[in-house]
Protein backbone atom coordinates (compact mmCIF):
# COMPACT_ATOMS: atom_id res chain seq x y z
CA UNK A 1 0.00 0.00 0.00
CA UNK A 2 2.95 2.35 -0.49
CA UNK A 3 1.03 4.36 -3.07
CA UNK A 4 -1.75 5.17 -0.57
CA UNK A 5 0.82 6.11 2.10
CA UNK A 6 2.53 8.45 -0.34
CA UNK A 7 -0.80 9.98 -1.31
CA UNK A 8 -1.62 10.69 2.34
CA UNK A 9 1.78 12.31 2.84
CA UNK A 10 1.07 14.50 -0.20
CA UNK A 11 -2.45 15.36 0.89
CA UNK A 12 -1.30 16.89 4.17
CA UNK A 13 1.96 18.48 3.11
CA UNK A 14 2.34 22.23 3.42
CA UNK A 15 -0.57 22.77 5.79
CA UNK A 16 -0.83 26.02 7.65
CA UNK A 17 -1.25 25.88 11.44
CA UNK A 18 -4.88 26.97 11.04
CA UNK A 19 -5.54 24.19 8.57
CA UNK A 20 -3.76 21.60 10.69
CA UNK A 21 -5.73 22.47 13.82
CA UNK A 22 -8.97 22.49 11.84
CA UNK A 23 -8.23 19.07 10.35
CA UNK A 24 -7.28 17.62 13.71
CA UNK A 25 -10.46 18.94 15.31
CA UNK A 26 -12.55 17.54 12.46
CA UNK A 27 -10.84 14.19 12.85
CA UNK A 28 -11.35 14.03 16.61
CA UNK A 29 -7.64 14.78 17.15
CA UNK A 30 -6.73 11.62 15.25
CA UNK A 31 -5.28 11.28 11.76
CA UNK A 32 -6.95 7.90 11.41
CA UNK A 33 -10.24 9.64 10.63
CA UNK A 34 -9.32 10.24 7.01
CA UNK A 35 -12.83 10.76 5.73
CA UNK A 36 -13.24 13.68 8.15
CA UNK A 37 -9.67 14.87 8.11
CA UNK A 38 -9.81 15.27 4.34
CA UNK A 39 -12.29 18.10 4.73
CA UNK A 40 -10.91 21.56 4.09
CA UNK A 41 -11.24 24.59 6.31
CA UNK A 42 -14.75 26.01 6.01
CA UNK A 43 -14.82 28.73 3.36
CA UNK A 44 -12.12 27.16 1.20
CA UNK A 45 -14.41 24.59 -0.42
CA UNK A 46 -15.83 25.53 -3.82
CA UNK A 47 -19.59 25.21 -4.14
CA UNK A 48 -21.46 25.43 -7.41
CA UNK A 49 -24.98 26.92 -7.36
CA UNK A 50 -27.77 24.70 -8.63
CA UNK A 51 -30.03 27.39 -10.07
CA UNK A 52 -30.68 26.67 -13.72
CA UNK A 53 -29.63 23.03 -13.33
CA UNK A 54 -31.63 19.84 -13.31
CA UNK A 55 -30.36 17.28 -10.78
CA UNK A 56 -31.09 13.56 -10.84
CA UNK A 57 -30.49 10.98 -8.11
CA UNK A 58 -31.27 7.59 -9.56
CA UNK A 59 -29.77 4.16 -10.13
CA UNK A 60 -28.44 2.33 -13.16
CA UNK A 61 -28.74 -1.45 -13.41
CA UNK A 62 -25.35 -3.15 -13.53
CA UNK A 63 -26.17 -6.82 -13.76
CA UNK A 64 -28.59 -7.33 -10.89
CA UNK A 65 -27.27 -4.42 -8.81
CA UNK A 66 -28.74 -0.88 -8.83
CA UNK A 67 -25.74 1.45 -8.90
CA UNK A 68 -26.49 4.80 -7.19
CA UNK A 69 -25.76 7.80 -9.40
CA UNK A 70 -25.97 11.56 -9.36
CA UNK A 71 -26.42 13.56 -12.57
CA UNK A 72 -26.91 17.18 -13.52
CA UNK A 73 -27.48 19.16 -16.70
CA UNK A 74 -28.90 22.53 -17.72
CA UNK A 75 -32.66 22.81 -17.28
CA UNK A 76 -33.11 24.28 -20.74
CA UNK A 77 -31.82 23.17 -24.11
CA UNK A 78 -30.14 19.95 -25.03
CA UNK A 79 -29.40 17.27 -25.81
CA UNK A 80 -25.99 17.76 -24.24
CA UNK A 81 -22.70 15.85 -24.56
CA UNK A 82 -22.27 13.43 -21.66
CA UNK A 83 -19.38 13.27 -19.19
CA UNK A 84 -18.81 10.46 -16.69
CA UNK A 85 -16.99 11.66 -13.56
CA UNK A 86 -15.27 8.79 -11.74
CA UNK A 87 -14.69 9.41 -8.01
CA UNK A 88 -11.61 9.06 -5.85
CA UNK A 89 -11.45 6.33 -3.22
CA UNK A 90 -13.77 8.44 -1.03
CA UNK A 91 -16.70 7.61 -3.29
CA UNK A 92 -19.55 9.84 -4.47
CA UNK A 93 -19.05 12.61 -1.92
CA UNK A 94 -19.80 16.31 -2.11
CA UNK A 95 -16.67 17.42 -3.97
CA UNK A 96 -17.29 14.89 -6.76
CA UNK A 97 -20.94 15.89 -6.99
CA UNK A 98 -19.87 19.51 -7.24
CA UNK A 99 -17.56 18.64 -10.14
CA UNK A 100 -20.63 17.17 -11.85
CA UNK A 101 -22.44 20.47 -11.34
CA UNK A 102 -19.46 22.40 -12.69
CA UNK A 103 -19.64 20.42 -15.92
CA UNK A 104 -23.42 20.86 -16.04
CA UNK A 105 -23.05 24.63 -15.83
CA UNK A 106 -20.77 24.38 -18.87
CA UNK A 107 -23.48 22.70 -20.90
CA UNK A 108 -22.88 19.00 -20.30
CA UNK A 109 -24.99 16.13 -19.06
CA UNK A 110 -22.61 15.01 -16.33
CA UNK A 111 -22.93 12.18 -13.85
CA UNK A 112 -21.04 10.26 -11.20
CA UNK A 113 -21.71 7.09 -9.22
CA UNK A 114 -20.87 5.18 -6.05
CA UNK A 115 -18.26 2.50 -6.96
CA UNK A 116 -18.37 0.98 -3.47
CA UNK A 117 -22.13 0.76 -2.98
CA UNK A 118 -22.16 -3.04 -2.89
CA UNK A 119 -20.33 -2.91 0.45
CA UNK A 120 -22.49 -0.11 1.82
CA UNK A 121 -20.30 2.76 0.59
CA UNK A 122 -17.30 4.40 2.22
CA UNK A 123 -18.50 7.92 3.01
CA UNK A 124 -18.69 7.37 6.75
CA UNK A 125 -15.59 5.21 7.18
CA UNK A 126 -12.85 6.96 9.14
CA UNK A 127 -10.36 4.15 9.66
CA UNK A 128 -7.74 4.21 6.91
CA UNK A 129 -6.98 0.51 6.89
CA UNK A 130 -10.64 -0.43 6.78
CA UNK A 131 -11.34 1.99 3.94
CA UNK A 132 -8.39 0.77 1.88
CA UNK A 133 -9.29 -2.86 2.51
CA UNK A 134 -12.70 -2.16 0.95
CA UNK A 135 -11.69 -0.11 -2.08
CA UNK A 136 -8.63 -2.21 -2.91
CA UNK A 137 -10.73 -5.38 -3.00
CA UNK A 138 -13.12 -4.06 -5.66
CA UNK A 139 -12.35 -5.84 -8.96
CA UNK A 140 -11.61 -3.57 -11.91
CA UNK A 141 -13.99 -5.72 -13.93
CA UNK A 142 -16.83 -4.79 -11.59
CA UNK A 143 -16.10 -1.08 -11.97
CA UNK A 144 -15.84 -1.41 -15.75
CA UNK A 145 -19.24 -3.14 -15.75
CA UNK A 146 -20.72 -0.34 -13.68
CA UNK A 147 -19.32 2.25 -16.08
CA UNK A 148 -20.81 0.38 -19.03
CA UNK A 149 -24.14 0.46 -17.22
CA UNK A 150 -23.79 4.21 -16.78
CA UNK A 151 -23.06 4.64 -20.48
CA UNK A 152 -26.21 2.68 -21.31
CA UNK A 153 -28.17 4.82 -18.84
CA UNK A 154 -26.85 8.03 -20.42
CA UNK A 155 -27.66 6.82 -23.93
CA UNK A 156 -31.26 6.29 -22.87
CA UNK A 157 -31.64 9.87 -21.62
CA UNK A 158 -33.25 12.37 -23.99
CA UNK A 159 -31.15 15.13 -22.40
CA UNK A 160 -27.87 13.52 -23.51
CA UNK A 161 -26.05 13.01 -26.80
CA UNK A 162 -25.47 9.27 -27.07
CA UNK A 163 -22.72 9.78 -29.64
CA UNK A 164 -20.69 12.24 -27.56
CA UNK A 165 -19.59 10.76 -24.26
CA UNK A 166 -16.44 11.64 -22.38
CA UNK A 167 -14.92 10.31 -19.19
CA UNK A 168 -12.80 11.90 -16.49
CA UNK A 169 -11.62 10.78 -13.08
CA UNK A 170 -9.52 11.75 -10.09
CA UNK A 171 -6.89 9.62 -8.31
CA UNK A 172 -8.33 6.05 -8.31
CA UNK A 173 -10.94 7.42 -10.69
CA UNK A 174 -8.10 8.50 -12.97
CA UNK A 175 -6.83 4.93 -13.09
CA UNK A 176 -10.34 3.74 -13.94
CA UNK A 177 -10.58 6.45 -16.61
CA UNK A 178 -7.53 5.02 -18.36
CA UNK A 179 -8.81 1.45 -18.14
CA UNK A 180 -12.30 2.38 -19.33
CA UNK A 181 -11.01 4.47 -22.22
CA UNK A 182 -9.15 1.36 -23.38
CA UNK A 183 -12.27 -0.78 -23.03
CA UNK A 184 -15.25 1.25 -24.24
CA UNK A 185 -15.74 2.38 -27.85
CA UNK A 186 -18.37 4.81 -26.54
CA UNK A 187 -15.67 7.04 -25.00
CA UNK A 188 -14.98 9.93 -27.37
CA UNK A 189 -12.59 11.88 -25.10
CA UNK A 190 -10.87 11.32 -21.75
CA UNK A 191 -9.22 13.52 -19.14
CA UNK A 192 -7.15 11.87 -16.39
CA UNK A 193 -6.39 13.66 -13.13
CA UNK A 194 -3.33 12.10 -11.44
CA UNK A 195 -4.44 8.55 -12.10
CA UNK A 196 -2.01 5.79 -11.15
CA UNK A 197 -0.20 4.31 -14.13
CA UNK A 198 1.52 1.25 -12.66
CA UNK A 199 -0.88 0.01 -9.98
CA UNK A 200 -0.26 -3.23 -8.08
CA UNK A 201 -1.63 -6.26 -9.92
CA UNK A 202 -3.71 -8.52 -7.70
CA UNK A 203 -5.32 -11.84 -8.73
CA UNK A 204 -9.07 -11.45 -8.89
CA UNK A 205 -8.87 -7.67 -8.61
CA UNK A 206 -6.54 -6.31 -11.28
CA UNK A 207 -4.74 -8.20 -14.03
CA UNK A 208 -3.40 -5.24 -16.02
CA UNK A 209 -2.71 -1.56 -15.69
CA UNK A 210 -2.77 1.43 -18.04
CA UNK A 211 0.64 0.71 -19.56
CA UNK A 212 -0.54 -2.74 -20.64
CA UNK A 213 -3.72 -1.42 -22.31
CA UNK A 214 -2.39 1.88 -23.68
CA UNK A 215 -2.54 0.68 -27.27
CA UNK A 216 -6.28 0.06 -26.95
CA UNK A 217 -7.03 3.66 -25.92
CA UNK A 218 -8.42 5.34 -29.02
CA UNK A 219 -10.11 8.39 -27.52
CA UNK A 220 -8.06 11.61 -27.38
CA UNK A 221 -6.57 11.69 -23.89
CA UNK A 222 -5.41 14.55 -21.67
CA UNK A 223 -3.36 13.73 -18.58
CA UNK A 224 -3.02 16.20 -15.69
CA UNK A 225 -0.32 15.32 -13.16
CA UNK A 226 1.63 16.91 -10.33
CA UNK A 227 5.41 17.01 -10.48
CA UNK A 228 5.52 16.72 -6.68
CA UNK A 229 3.18 13.73 -6.54
CA UNK A 230 4.83 11.25 -4.19
CA UNK A 231 2.75 8.33 -5.44
CA UNK A 232 3.11 8.61 -9.23
CA UNK A 233 6.65 8.74 -10.65
CA UNK A 234 7.02 11.12 -13.58
CA UNK A 235 8.84 8.36 -15.40
CA UNK A 236 5.56 6.41 -15.42
CA UNK A 237 3.74 9.40 -16.87
CA UNK A 238 6.31 9.73 -19.63
CA UNK A 239 6.10 6.01 -20.41
CA UNK A 240 2.35 6.19 -20.82
CA UNK A 241 2.61 9.26 -23.01
CA UNK A 242 5.24 7.56 -25.16
CA UNK A 243 3.14 4.39 -25.47
CA UNK A 244 0.10 6.34 -26.62
CA UNK A 245 2.03 8.36 -29.15
CA UNK A 246 3.83 5.25 -30.43
CA UNK A 247 0.36 3.81 -31.11
CA UNK A 248 -0.56 6.94 -33.05
CA UNK A 249 -3.02 8.23 -30.46
CA UNK A 250 -3.91 11.83 -29.70
CA UNK A 251 -2.50 12.45 -26.23
CA UNK A 252 -1.26 15.39 -24.19
CA UNK A 253 0.21 15.29 -20.70
CA UNK A 254 0.63 18.39 -18.54
CA UNK A 255 2.92 18.28 -15.52
CA UNK A 256 2.51 20.95 -12.84
CA UNK A 257 6.02 21.00 -11.43
CA UNK A 258 5.31 21.92 -7.82
CA UNK A 259 1.84 20.42 -7.45
CA UNK A 260 1.25 17.42 -5.16
CA UNK A 261 -1.24 14.63 -5.65
CA UNK A 262 -4.89 15.75 -5.58
CA UNK A 263 -4.04 19.35 -6.45
CA UNK A 264 -7.57 19.89 -7.80
CA UNK A 265 -9.31 18.66 -4.63
CA UNK A 266 -10.41 21.97 -3.13
CA UNK A 267 -11.52 20.30 0.10
CA UNK A 268 -7.98 19.18 1.02
CA UNK A 269 -4.73 20.92 1.94
CA UNK A 270 -3.26 19.47 -1.27
CA UNK A 271 -5.35 21.96 -3.27
CA UNK A 272 -3.32 24.35 -5.40
CA UNK A 273 -5.56 27.09 -6.75
CA UNK A 274 -3.46 28.26 -9.70
CA UNK A 275 -2.67 24.79 -10.97
CA UNK A 276 -6.25 23.64 -10.39
CA UNK A 277 -7.68 26.55 -12.35
CA UNK A 278 -5.29 26.04 -15.24
CA UNK A 279 -5.96 22.29 -15.33
CA UNK A 280 -9.73 22.81 -15.21
CA UNK A 281 -9.53 25.23 -18.14
CA UNK A 282 -7.51 22.64 -20.10
CA UNK A 283 -10.02 19.95 -19.20
CA UNK A 284 -12.94 22.03 -20.46
CA UNK A 285 -11.06 22.93 -23.63
CA UNK A 286 -10.28 19.25 -24.27
CA UNK A 287 -13.90 18.21 -23.97
CA UNK A 288 -15.07 21.20 -25.99
CA UNK A 289 -12.69 20.20 -28.79
CA UNK A 290 -13.58 16.51 -28.89
CA UNK A 291 -17.19 16.47 -27.64
CA UNK A 292 -18.42 19.88 -28.71
CA UNK A 293 -20.69 22.18 -26.73
C-alpha positions in Angstrom: 0.0 0.0 0.0 3.0 2.3 -0.5 1.0 4.4 -3.1 -1.7 5.2 -0.6 0.8 6.1 2.1 2.5 8.5 -0.3 -0.8 10.0 -1.3 -1.6 10.7 2.3 1.8 12.3 2.8 1.1 14.5 -0.2 -2.4 15.4 0.9 -1.3 16.9 4.2 2.0 18.5 3.1 2.3 22.2 3.4 -0.6 22.8 5.8 -0.8 26.0 7.6 -1.2 25.9 11.4 -4.9 27.0 11.0 -5.5 24.2 8.6 -3.8 21.6 10.7 -5.7 22.5 13.8 -9.0 22.5 11.8 -8.2 19.1 10.3 -7.3 17.6 13.7 -10.5 18.9 15.3 -12.6 17.5 12.5 -10.8 14.2 12.9 -11.3 14.0 16.6 -7.6 14.8 17.1 -6.7 11.6 15.2 -5.3 11.3 11.8 -7.0 7.9 11.4 -10.2 9.6 10.6 -9.3 10.2 7.0 -12.8 10.8 5.7 -13.2 13.7 8.1 -9.7 14.9 8.1 -9.8 15.3 4.3 -12.3 18.1 4.7 -10.9 21.6 4.1 -11.2 24.6 6.3 -14.7 26.0 6.0 -14.8 28.7 3.4 -12.1 27.2 1.2 -14.4 24.6 -0.4 -15.8 25.5 -3.8 -19.6 25.2 -4.1 -21.5 25.4 -7.4 -25.0 26.9 -7.4 -27.8 24.7 -8.6 -30.0 27.4 -10.1 -30.7 26.7 -13.7 -29.6 23.0 -13.3 -31.6 19.8 -13.3 -30.4 17.3 -10.8 -31.1 13.6 -10.8 -30.5 11.0 -8.1 -31.3 7.6 -9.6 -29.8 4.2 -10.1 -28.4 2.3 -13.2 -28.7 -1.5 -13.4 -25.3 -3.1 -13.5 -26.2 -6.8 -13.8 -28.6 -7.3 -10.9 -27.3 -4.4 -8.8 -28.7 -0.9 -8.8 -25.7 1.5 -8.9 -26.5 4.8 -7.2 -25.8 7.8 -9.4 -26.0 11.6 -9.4 -26.4 13.6 -12.6 -26.9 17.2 -13.5 -27.5 19.2 -16.7 -28.9 22.5 -17.7 -32.7 22.8 -17.3 -33.1 24.3 -20.7 -31.8 23.2 -24.1 -30.1 19.9 -25.0 -29.4 17.3 -25.8 -26.0 17.8 -24.2 -22.7 15.8 -24.6 -22.3 13.4 -21.7 -19.4 13.3 -19.2 -18.8 10.5 -16.7 -17.0 11.7 -13.6 -15.3 8.8 -11.7 -14.7 9.4 -8.0 -11.6 9.1 -5.9 -11.4 6.3 -3.2 -13.8 8.4 -1.0 -16.7 7.6 -3.3 -19.5 9.8 -4.5 -19.1 12.6 -1.9 -19.8 16.3 -2.1 -16.7 17.4 -4.0 -17.3 14.9 -6.8 -20.9 15.9 -7.0 -19.9 19.5 -7.2 -17.6 18.6 -10.1 -20.6 17.2 -11.8 -22.4 20.5 -11.3 -19.5 22.4 -12.7 -19.6 20.4 -15.9 -23.4 20.9 -16.0 -23.1 24.6 -15.8 -20.8 24.4 -18.9 -23.5 22.7 -20.9 -22.9 19.0 -20.3 -25.0 16.1 -19.1 -22.6 15.0 -16.3 -22.9 12.2 -13.9 -21.0 10.3 -11.2 -21.7 7.1 -9.2 -20.9 5.2 -6.1 -18.3 2.5 -7.0 -18.4 1.0 -3.5 -22.1 0.8 -3.0 -22.2 -3.0 -2.9 -20.3 -2.9 0.4 -22.5 -0.1 1.8 -20.3 2.8 0.6 -17.3 4.4 2.2 -18.5 7.9 3.0 -18.7 7.4 6.8 -15.6 5.2 7.2 -12.9 7.0 9.1 -10.4 4.2 9.7 -7.7 4.2 6.9 -7.0 0.5 6.9 -10.6 -0.4 6.8 -11.3 2.0 3.9 -8.4 0.8 1.9 -9.3 -2.9 2.5 -12.7 -2.2 0.9 -11.7 -0.1 -2.1 -8.6 -2.2 -2.9 -10.7 -5.4 -3.0 -13.1 -4.1 -5.7 -12.4 -5.8 -9.0 -11.6 -3.6 -11.9 -14.0 -5.7 -13.9 -16.8 -4.8 -11.6 -16.1 -1.1 -12.0 -15.8 -1.4 -15.8 -19.2 -3.1 -15.8 -20.7 -0.3 -13.7 -19.3 2.2 -16.1 -20.8 0.4 -19.0 -24.1 0.5 -17.2 -23.8 4.2 -16.8 -23.1 4.6 -20.5 -26.2 2.7 -21.3 -28.2 4.8 -18.8 -26.9 8.0 -20.4 -27.7 6.8 -23.9 -31.3 6.3 -22.9 -31.6 9.9 -21.6 -33.2 12.4 -24.0 -31.1 15.1 -22.4 -27.9 13.5 -23.5 -26.0 13.0 -26.8 -25.5 9.3 -27.1 -22.7 9.8 -29.6 -20.7 12.2 -27.6 -19.6 10.8 -24.3 -16.4 11.6 -22.4 -14.9 10.3 -19.2 -12.8 11.9 -16.5 -11.6 10.8 -13.1 -9.5 11.8 -10.1 -6.9 9.6 -8.3 -8.3 6.1 -8.3 -10.9 7.4 -10.7 -8.1 8.5 -13.0 -6.8 4.9 -13.1 -10.3 3.7 -13.9 -10.6 6.4 -16.6 -7.5 5.0 -18.4 -8.8 1.5 -18.1 -12.3 2.4 -19.3 -11.0 4.5 -22.2 -9.2 1.4 -23.4 -12.3 -0.8 -23.0 -15.2 1.2 -24.2 -15.7 2.4 -27.8 -18.4 4.8 -26.5 -15.7 7.0 -25.0 -15.0 9.9 -27.4 -12.6 11.9 -25.1 -10.9 11.3 -21.8 -9.2 13.5 -19.1 -7.2 11.9 -16.4 -6.4 13.7 -13.1 -3.3 12.1 -11.4 -4.4 8.5 -12.1 -2.0 5.8 -11.1 -0.2 4.3 -14.1 1.5 1.2 -12.7 -0.9 0.0 -10.0 -0.3 -3.2 -8.1 -1.6 -6.3 -9.9 -3.7 -8.5 -7.7 -5.3 -11.8 -8.7 -9.1 -11.5 -8.9 -8.9 -7.7 -8.6 -6.5 -6.3 -11.3 -4.7 -8.2 -14.0 -3.4 -5.2 -16.0 -2.7 -1.6 -15.7 -2.8 1.4 -18.0 0.6 0.7 -19.6 -0.5 -2.7 -20.6 -3.7 -1.4 -22.3 -2.4 1.9 -23.7 -2.5 0.7 -27.3 -6.3 0.1 -26.9 -7.0 3.7 -25.9 -8.4 5.3 -29.0 -10.1 8.4 -27.5 -8.1 11.6 -27.4 -6.6 11.7 -23.9 -5.4 14.5 -21.7 -3.4 13.7 -18.6 -3.0 16.2 -15.7 -0.3 15.3 -13.2 1.6 16.9 -10.3 5.4 17.0 -10.5 5.5 16.7 -6.7 3.2 13.7 -6.5 4.8 11.2 -4.2 2.7 8.3 -5.4 3.1 8.6 -9.2 6.7 8.7 -10.6 7.0 11.1 -13.6 8.8 8.4 -15.4 5.6 6.4 -15.4 3.7 9.4 -16.9 6.3 9.7 -19.6 6.1 6.0 -20.4 2.3 6.2 -20.8 2.6 9.3 -23.0 5.2 7.6 -25.2 3.1 4.4 -25.5 0.1 6.3 -26.6 2.0 8.4 -29.1 3.8 5.3 -30.4 0.4 3.8 -31.1 -0.6 6.9 -33.1 -3.0 8.2 -30.5 -3.9 11.8 -29.7 -2.5 12.5 -26.2 -1.3 15.4 -24.2 0.2 15.3 -20.7 0.6 18.4 -18.5 2.9 18.3 -15.5 2.5 20.9 -12.8 6.0 21.0 -11.4 5.3 21.9 -7.8 1.8 20.4 -7.4 1.3 17.4 -5.2 -1.2 14.6 -5.7 -4.9 15.8 -5.6 -4.0 19.4 -6.5 -7.6 19.9 -7.8 -9.3 18.7 -4.6 -10.4 22.0 -3.1 -11.5 20.3 0.1 -8.0 19.2 1.0 -4.7 20.9 1.9 -3.3 19.5 -1.3 -5.4 22.0 -3.3 -3.3 24.4 -5.4 -5.6 27.1 -6.7 -3.5 28.3 -9.7 -2.7 24.8 -11.0 -6.3 23.6 -10.4 -7.7 26.5 -12.3 -5.3 26.0 -15.2 -6.0 22.3 -15.3 -9.7 22.8 -15.2 -9.5 25.2 -18.1 -7.5 22.6 -20.1 -10.0 19.9 -19.2 -12.9 22.0 -20.5 -11.1 22.9 -23.6 -10.3 19.3 -24.3 -13.9 18.2 -24.0 -15.1 21.2 -26.0 -12.7 20.2 -28.8 -13.6 16.5 -28.9 -17.2 16.5 -27.6 -18.4 19.9 -28.7 -20.7 22.2 -26.7 
